[in-house]
Amino acid sequence: MKKKILAALAVVPLVALLAGCAGASGGSSDTADSSDKVVKIGVVNAGDAYWADYTKAAADEGITVKIVSFSDYPQPNPALTEGEIDLNQFQHIVYLADYNVSAKEDLTPIGSTAIYPLGLYSTKVKDVAEIKKDDTVVVPNDNSNQARALLILQSAKLITLKSGGSIFSDLSDIDTEKSKVQVKALEAALIPTSLPDVAAAVINNDFVAKAGLSLDDAIAKDDPSDPNALPYVNVFAARAEDKDNKTYQKLVEIFQNTKAVQDGVLKVSGGTAVLLKTPAADLQKSLAKVEKETAAQK
């Protein structure tokens, strides 16, 4: 069965980029290493307090960072590809691999940040066991998160996947006769407002607060400590030509080693983030593997 992998971590309606992106200029490894260069980093949810701590920590090291805010996930990678920003930090390896394969690009991870458990939420029940036969459960409609969401539902014994489950599972893999619930897919940004109308929903972490919930309210979630979870590690991404850029590598180290930043990431995640310092070589090896698997699914 041919599966389609959409290049999106959480597809939401496309909107214009917030002020700050227009006119940004990319740079080669030669120019980016200069201390007077403004390094533009694309993120989602730039309002998170730790980004202010991060830019200050970078400034203390002589690096000027400008955080460029994007309102939707599909935009930061094309912006990086086009040189509008120098780095981005918002995605995991599965998403990055799918973008590279779909867009025929070669963005590469240069450092890890954290892995975030993905959760199942409900405003109607307090426990998975309370979900009834044929109730409706919603998952994100982008395939990178949809597969992960389906694995959560399977672990919670709400569905059975014909293939046993993988990072490429989609709705067509659900064995409806053996599954307890009906599963529907929606754009990630629409799921929070739809939660009252369904039994439960897998909500991307960035949208949990919009549903009036906290990350602690999850009634089920995946296990980020599983070795097979490496493809879901969030990363700093750069253009391939810049993967050895010393300034960019230093910025990764600053993120990983600044206590205020790390504390901020934990706070925003409700204490659920698993902070990581995965070597770039391991991230790049994982990316190559997932890209190969992704291409085979096209």
C-alpha positions as CSV (number, residue, x, y, z in Angstrom):
1,M,0.0,0.0,0.0
2,K,1.4,3.3,-1.1
3,K,1.5,5.8,1.7
4,K,1.8,9.5,1.4
5,I,3.9,11.4,3.9
6,L,3.1,15.1,4.2
7,A,5.8,17.5,4.8
8,A,4.4,19.0,8.0
9,L,4.8,18.4,11.7
10,A,1.5,20.0,12.3
11,V,-0.3,21.4,9.4
12,V,-2.3,24.5,10.1
13,P,-3.8,27.1,7.8
14,L,-1.0,29.0,6.0
15,V,-0.7,32.6,7.3
16,A,1.8,35.3,6.7
17,L,5.0,35.3,8.6
18,L,5.2,37.6,11.5
19,A,7.3,40.8,11.1
20,G,11.0,40.2,11.2
21,C,11.3,37.6,8.4
22,A,11.1,39.9,5.4
23,G,14.5,41.0,4.1
24,A,16.4,38.4,6.1
25,S,19.6,37.3,4.4
26,G,21.2,33.9,4.4
27,G,24.9,33.3,4.6
28,S,27.5,30.8,3.7
29,S,29.8,29.2,6.3
30,D,32.4,31.8,5.6
31,T,30.3,34.8,6.4
32,A,28.2,33.2,9.2
33,D,31.3,32.6,11.3
34,S,32.0,36.3,11.6
35,S,31.2,37.7,15.0
36,D,29.3,40.7,13.7
37,K,26.7,38.7,11.8
38,V,23.1,38.6,13.0
39,V,22.1,35.0,13.1
40,K,18.4,34.6,12.3
41,I,16.7,31.6,13.8
42,G,13.2,30.6,12.8
43,V,10.9,29.3,15.5
44,V,7.3,28.7,16.2
45,N,5.9,30.2,19.4
46,A,8.7,32.9,19.8
47,G,6.7,34.2,22.7
48,D,8.1,31.5,25.0
49,A,10.2,33.2,27.6
50,Y,13.2,31.1,27.2
51,W,14.0,32.6,23.7
52,A,14.7,35.9,25.4
53,D,17.1,34.1,27.8
54,Y,18.7,32.4,24.8
55,T,19.3,35.6,22.8
56,K,20.9,37.1,26.0
57,A,23.1,34.1,26.5
58,A,24.2,34.3,22.9
59,A,24.9,38.0,23.2
60,D,27.1,37.3,26.2
61,E,29.1,35.0,24.0
62,G,29.4,37.7,21.3
63,I,26.8,36.3,19.0
64,T,23.8,38.5,17.9
65,V,20.7,36.3,17.5
66,K,17.4,37.4,16.0
67,I,14.4,35.1,16.6
68,V,12.1,35.1,13.6
69,S,8.6,34.0,14.6
70,F,6.5,31.8,12.3
71,S,2.8,31.2,13.0
72,D,2.6,27.8,11.2
73,Y,4.9,24.8,10.9
74,P,5.1,24.5,7.1
75,Q,7.0,27.8,6.7
76,P,10.3,27.6,8.5
77,N,12.0,25.0,6.3
78,P,11.3,26.8,3.0
79,A,12.5,30.0,4.6
80,L,15.7,28.3,5.6
81,T,16.1,26.8,2.2
82,E,15.7,30.2,0.6
83,G,18.2,31.8,2.9
84,E,15.6,34.0,4.6
85,I,16.8,32.6,8.0
86,D,20.1,30.9,9.0
87,L,18.8,28.2,11.3
88,N,15.4,26.9,12.5
89,Q,14.4,25.1,15.6
90,F,10.9,23.7,15.7
91,Q,10.9,20.2,14.2
92,H,11.8,16.6,14.8
93,I,13.8,14.3,12.4
94,V,10.8,12.6,10.9
95,Y,9.4,16.0,9.9
96,L,12.7,17.2,8.5
97,A,13.3,14.0,6.6
98,D,9.8,14.3,5.0
99,Y,10.5,17.9,4.0
100,N,13.8,17.0,2.4
101,V,12.4,14.1,0.5
102,S,9.3,16.0,-0.7
103,A,11.1,19.2,-1.5
104,K,14.3,17.5,-2.8
105,E,16.3,19.6,-0.3
106,D,19.2,18.7,2.0
107,L,18.6,20.6,5.3
108,T,20.5,18.9,8.1
109,P,20.3,18.7,11.9
110,I,23.3,20.2,13.7
111,G,22.1,19.7,17.3
112,S,19.4,18.4,19.5
113,T,17.1,20.2,21.9
114,A,14.6,17.8,23.5
115,I,12.0,15.2,22.8
116,Y,8.5,15.9,23.8
117,P,5.9,13.2,24.6
118,L,2.8,13.5,22.5
119,G,-0.4,13.2,24.5
120,L,-4.0,12.1,24.2
121,Y,-6.5,14.5,25.9
122,S,-10.1,14.6,26.8
123,T,-12.6,16.9,28.4
124,K,-15.2,14.1,28.8
125,V,-13.2,11.3,30.5
126,K,-10.4,11.1,33.0
127,D,-9.1,7.7,32.0
128,V,-8.6,5.9,28.7
129,A,-10.7,3.0,30.1
130,E,-13.8,5.3,30.1
131,I,-13.7,5.8,26.4
132,K,-16.6,3.7,24.9
133,K,-16.9,1.5,21.9
134,D,-17.3,3.4,18.7
135,D,-16.5,6.7,20.3
136,T,-14.6,9.2,18.0
137,V,-11.0,10.0,18.7
138,V,-9.2,12.7,16.6
139,V,-5.6,12.7,15.5
140,P,-3.5,15.3,13.5
141,N,-3.9,15.0,9.8
142,D,-0.2,15.5,9.0
143,N,1.4,12.1,8.6
144,S,4.5,12.6,10.7
145,N,2.4,13.3,13.8
146,Q,-0.5,11.1,12.7
147,A,1.7,8.0,12.7
148,R,2.9,8.8,16.2
149,A,-0.6,9.5,17.4
150,L,-1.8,6.2,16.1
151,L,0.9,4.4,17.9
152,I,-0.3,6.1,21.1
153,L,-3.8,4.9,20.5
154,Q,-2.6,1.4,19.8
155,S,-0.6,1.4,23.1
156,A,-3.7,2.6,24.9
157,K,-5.6,-0.4,23.3
158,L,-8.0,1.9,21.5
159,I,-7.0,0.7,18.0
160,T,-5.1,-2.1,16.3
161,L,-2.8,-1.3,13.4
162,K,-2.6,-3.9,10.7
163,S,1.1,-3.4,10.2
164,G,1.8,-3.4,13.9
165,G,2.6,0.3,13.6
166,S,5.6,2.4,12.4
167,I,6.5,6.0,11.8
168,F,4.6,5.7,8.5
169,S,1.3,4.4,9.8
170,D,-1.8,6.2,8.6
171,L,-5.6,5.9,9.0
172,S,-5.7,3.2,6.3
173,D,-3.6,0.9,8.6
174,I,-6.3,0.8,11.3
175,D,-8.0,-2.6,11.6
176,T,-11.5,-1.2,12.2
177,E,-12.9,-4.6,13.2
178,K,-10.4,-5.0,15.9
179,S,-10.4,-1.4,17.1
180,K,-12.5,0.0,19.9
181,V,-12.8,3.6,18.5
182,Q,-13.3,5.4,15.3
183,V,-10.5,7.7,14.3
184,K,-10.7,10.9,12.4
185,A,-8.0,13.3,11.3
186,L,-8.1,17.1,11.5
187,E,-5.6,19.9,11.0
188,A,-3.6,20.2,14.2
189,A,-4.6,23.8,14.9
190,L,-8.3,22.9,14.7
191,I,-8.2,20.0,17.1
192,P,-8.3,22.0,20.4
193,T,-11.6,23.6,19.4
194,S,-13.0,20.3,18.3
195,L,-12.1,18.5,21.5
196,P,-15.5,19.0,23.2
197,D,-17.2,17.3,20.3
198,V,-15.2,14.0,20.5
199,A,-14.3,11.5,23.2
200,A,-10.6,12.3,23.0
201,A,-7.9,13.8,20.8
202,V,-4.2,13.7,20.3
203,I,-3.1,17.3,20.5
204,N,0.3,18.6,19.5
205,N,2.1,20.1,22.5
206,D,2.1,23.7,21.0
207,F,-1.8,23.6,21.0
208,V,-2.6,22.0,24.3
209,A,-3.0,25.4,26.1
210,K,-5.4,26.5,23.4
211,A,-7.7,23.7,24.5
212,G,-7.7,25.0,28.0
213,L,-5.6,22.1,29.2
214,S,-2.1,21.5,30.6
215,L,0.3,18.8,29.5
216,D,-0.3,17.1,32.8
217,D,-3.9,16.5,31.7
218,A,-2.9,13.8,29.1
219,I,-4.7,10.5,29.7
220,A,-2.1,8.7,27.5
221,K,1.2,9.5,25.9
222,D,4.2,8.0,24.2
223,D,7.5,7.0,25.8
224,P,10.3,9.4,24.7
225,S,12.9,7.2,26.4
226,D,12.4,4.4,23.9
227,P,15.5,4.1,21.7
228,N,13.2,4.0,18.7
229,A,12.1,7.5,19.6
230,L,15.3,9.1,18.1
231,P,13.5,10.2,14.9
232,Y,11.2,12.3,17.2
233,V,14.1,14.3,18.7
234,N,13.7,18.0,18.1
235,V,16.6,19.6,16.4
236,F,18.4,22.8,15.2
237,A,18.4,22.6,11.4
238,A,20.8,24.3,9.0
239,R,21.5,24.2,5.3
240,A,23.9,21.4,4.5
241,E,26.6,23.8,3.5
242,D,26.5,25.2,7.0
243,K,26.5,22.1,9.0
244,D,30.1,22.7,10.2
245,N,29.6,26.4,10.9
246,K,31.4,27.1,14.2
247,T,29.0,29.9,15.2
248,Y,26.0,27.8,14.6
249,Q,27.5,24.9,16.5
250,K,28.2,27.3,19.4
251,L,24.6,28.4,19.3
252,V,23.5,24.8,19.8
253,E,25.9,24.5,22.8
254,I,24.5,27.7,24.3
255,F,20.9,26.4,24.0
256,Q,22.0,23.0,25.6
257,N,24.1,24.5,28.4
258,T,22.3,27.6,29.5
259,K,20.3,26.8,32.7
260,A,17.7,29.6,32.2
261,V,17.0,28.2,28.7
262,Q,16.8,24.6,29.8
263,D,14.6,25.5,32.7
264,G,12.4,27.5,30.4
265,V,12.0,24.6,28.0
266,L,11.0,22.4,30.9
267,K,8.5,25.0,32.2
268,V,6.9,25.5,28.8
269,S,6.6,21.7,28.4
270,G,5.0,21.3,31.8
271,G,8.0,19.4,32.9
272,T,7.5,16.7,30.2
273,A,10.4,17.6,27.9
274,V,13.4,15.2,28.0
275,L,16.4,17.5,27.4
276,L,19.0,16.0,25.1
277,K,22.6,16.5,23.9
278,T,22.5,14.0,21.1
279,P,25.7,14.2,18.9
280,A,25.0,15.8,15.5
281,A,26.5,12.8,13.8
282,D,23.9,10.6,15.4
283,L,21.1,13.0,14.3
284,Q,22.4,13.1,10.8
285,K,22.7,9.3,10.6
286,S,19.1,9.0,11.8
287,L,18.0,11.6,9.3
288,A,19.6,9.6,6.4
289,K,17.9,6.4,7.6
290,V,14.4,8.1,7.9
291,E,14.9,9.8,4.5
292,K,15.6,6.5,2.9
293,E,12.6,4.9,4.4
294,T,10.4,8.0,3.6
295,A,11.5,7.9,-0.1
296,A,10.6,4.2,-0.3
297,Q,7.0,5.1,0.8
298,K,6.5,7.7,-1.9
